[in-house]
Amino acid sequence: MDIPGAPVMTLEDFRMIKEFVAENFGLLLENEKEGYLSAKLLPRLEELRLSTFAEYYAYLKFAPGGAGERLKFISRITNNETYFFREEIQLRVFAEEALPALKEKKLRNDDRTIRIVSAGCSSGEEVYSLAMLVLESGCFAWNWDVKITGVDIDPKVIERAVAGVYSGRAFQSTPGQYQERYFRKCDNGFHVKDSVRAMCSFVQGNLLDLDDIVSESEVDIIFCRNVLIYFNDETVRKIVENFARFLVDGGLLFLGHSESLSRITRRYIPIRFPGAVVYRVRG
């Protein structure tokens, strides 16, 4: 429902903003309606004192302050809902299959470094879930250098991830013993303990440009779950082929349960487990 006196998003405004999002972020807004996008962006028009969405589009595209506004823009339109231990079957494969196999491979090569990236990490629940599973596995107890890096385009969710304070729905799938073992109560909810945080870091960045975040052929495992559904096929291909540059030989890519690379690229081999598929990069 339109707010009386508020700017109205025309079909032409909607078309221009959709094209802007696709060109700059690779994101699809095909299923979004003008009303949804209008409601998300109206607060930005008010703060910038702009009268129309056409003016806002021009500000995003051409104004000197457009770069900073683009970060606020993407924060408004993206969906950052997540929680600890989401998609449990995949995480079980990570803990029970991937980690033991990775340890054996590393020991054969006299290498005690583990590098994991969570691409599209949102507010950090996935990164901390992976860290807890690494600790629980007991595979890397002594003299291992384990680093898990979360990357997201939205600076506000990166701030929340770094703060590491959670409550409510974030724990809807968290085993009780994990919450007791790896969190401490604080005024605003529960704070991730240092034993978990020590192996985790967070960076604001674009999935198409990871060069300043990790080095080529350095990453053992990439998680990019429930992110690619927002991109068109060509952008998905660019993202996952870019991931392949950073994965070690035989490195693994975890996608969301509804995401598939079968018609996107041949750079990966699907490895099938009961209830889950993991992709191994071709050597």
N, C-alpha and C positions, 0 to 999 in steps of 0.2 A: 504494500500500500504506500502510495506517495505521501510524503509529508507536505502539508500545505505551505507554499512559499519556498520550498526547497528546490534546487536545480533538478531538472528531469533529464535522465539519460536517453538520448535519441538512439534510433537504430544505427545511425552513422557514427555517433560517439562510441557505441558498443563495438561496432566493426573496427574502428581505429584502435581502440584499447586492446581488443583481442589480438589484432595484428601486431601491436607493440609488444604484448606479452610473448607471443610466439617468436618474434624476431630476437628479442633480447634475453628471454629466459627459456625458450623452447617449450613453454607450457601451453597446453591446450585448454581453452575455455569453452569448448563446443557445447558442453552440457550445462553451462551456467547461463542463467537468464539475466536480462538487464536489471531486474529488480534486486537480485542478489548482489551483483557487482556494484550497483548504485548504493545500496545500503552499506556495503563495506567501505566505499570510497568517500561517501559524503563527509565524514569527519575530517578527511584531509582537505577537501574543498573549503570547509568552514575555517580550519586553522590557517590556510593559506589566503583566505579571503578572496576566493575565486568564484565567479558567478555561474560558470557553465562547465560541463565535463570536457567540452572542446578546449577551453582554457587550461584545464588540468592536464589534458593530453599534451598540449603545446609546452606546458611547464616541464612535464616529464621528459619530453624529447629534446627541448632546446634551451631551457633556462640554465644559467650558471649553477644554480643549486639543484639541478635535476638529478645529479648522481646520488646525492644524499636522499632525495625524495624517492628515488627508485627503490632504495632499501626499505623505506617505510611502506611503499606501495606493495612490494612483494610480501611483506609481513602481513598486510591487511588481507590479501587475497588467497594466501595459501592455508591449507588445513594442517594443523600441527598436532592433532589429537594422537596420543600414543600412551603407552603404559608399560610397566615392567613385565618382562617375560611374555611379551606378545608372540603369538604363533609358537606355542610350546613345542610342537613336534620338530620344527626346524632347529630350535635351540637344543633339543635333545640330540639331534644329529651332530650339531656343533660340539657339544660336550662329550658325547660318547663315541663318536666316530672321527670327527675332524681333529680334535685336539690330541688324542693319543697317536694318531697317524702322523700328525705334524711333529710331535715330540720325537718319534722314532726317526723321521727324516732328518730333523735337525741334528740329532746326536750322531747319525751316520756321517754328517758333514762337519762335525765338531763346531756347530753353530748354536749358540744359546740366545739368539734374538728372535722375538716374535713380533710381527707388525700386523695389526688388524685395523681396518678403516670401516667406520659406519658412515656411509654416504647418504645424506638426507637424515641426519641424526635427530632432528627436531630438538626437544628440550632435554635430551640426554638419557632417557630411560633405557634405550637399547644399549648404549655404550656401557652404562653401569651394570646392566644385566649380563652382558658378555664378560665384564670384569669379575663379577661374582661367580659366574660359571667357571672361569679360569681358576679362581681361588679354590672353589669347591672340588675341581677335578684333581687337585694335588699333583698335576703333571709338571708344574713349573715352580716347585717350592724353593729351590736353592739355586742361586747363581744364574738365574734367568733374567733377561732384560725383555719384559713384555710391555708393549705400548699399544694402546687402543685410542685411535684418533677419530673424533666425531666431526663431521663437516656438514654445515647447513648454510643455505643462502640467506636465511633470516637472522639478522643480528640479535633480535630480541630473544629468540629461543636459545641462541648460543649463550646469552647472559644467564638465562634460567638454568641451563645445563651446567655452567661453571659454578653457579651458586649451589647447586646440588641439594635443594630443599624441595620436598614433595609431600603431598597429602592426598586423601580421598581416592579418586578413581585411578590414580597412578599405581595403586597397590592391588587392583582388582584381581590380578593373576599371580600375585607374589606369595610363595609359600611362607607361612608364618615364621618358620625358623630363620629364613633369610632376612626378614624385616628385623628380627631381634638381633641377628648376628652382624649385619652390615649397615644398620642405621642407628642413629641416636635421636631421641626426642628433642625437639627444639620448639621455640615459641610458635613458629609458623607451620609446623608439621614434623617431618623427619628428615634429618640431614645425613647424607651419605658419609660413612666413616672414611678416615684417611687411608685405611688399608685397601679400599676399593679405588678411591680417588687417585692414589699414587701412580697407577698405571694409565690413567685417562687424561686426555686433553681435548680441547674443542677449538675449532677454527671456523670463522665465517668465510665461506667460499662457494664457488660455482662448480657443479659436478663436471662441467666441460673443461675446467681449468684447474687441475690438481698439482701442477708443476711446482708451485711454491709451498705445497703442503707435504708431499711425499716425493721420494726419488723413484726413478724408473727401476723396475724389476726388484722392488724392495718389499712389497706388501704380500703377506702370506694369505690373508683372507679379506675379502670385501663383503660387507653387508650393505645391500641397497634394496630394502624391502618396502613395498607399497609406495614407491616413489615414481617408478617408470610409468605407472598407469596415467600420470598427468602429462606425459609427453607424447608427441607424434612419433611415428615409427622411425623417421630419419634421425630425429634427435636421440631416440633410444639407441639406435645403432651407433651414433657418434659417442654417446656416453659409455656404452659397454665396451666398445673397441678402444676407447681411451683407458678404461679400467685395465684392459689387457696389457697395456704398456707398463702399468705399475705393478702388476701381479708377478710374483716369481714363477718360474717354470713349474707348472702343475698347481698353481695357486687356485683358490676356490672363490666363487662368487655365489652368495646367497641372495635370492630374490624373494619377493612376496609370493604367497601360495598361488595367486591368480596370475602371476606374471611369467611369461615364457619368452625364450629367445629362438624358438624353433623356426620362425620365418623372418628373423632379424639379422642374424649373423652366424657364420660357421666357425668363429674363433673359439668357441667353447664346446666341450663335450658334456652332455647331461649325465649326471650320476644319480640313479634312482634309489631312493630309500622308501620304506613303507610310509606313505603319507607326505613325502617331501622329495623335491628334486633340487640338487645342488649342481652348479656348473663349474667344470674344471677347465682352465684356460689351456689351449693347445700349445705345445712347445714349439 
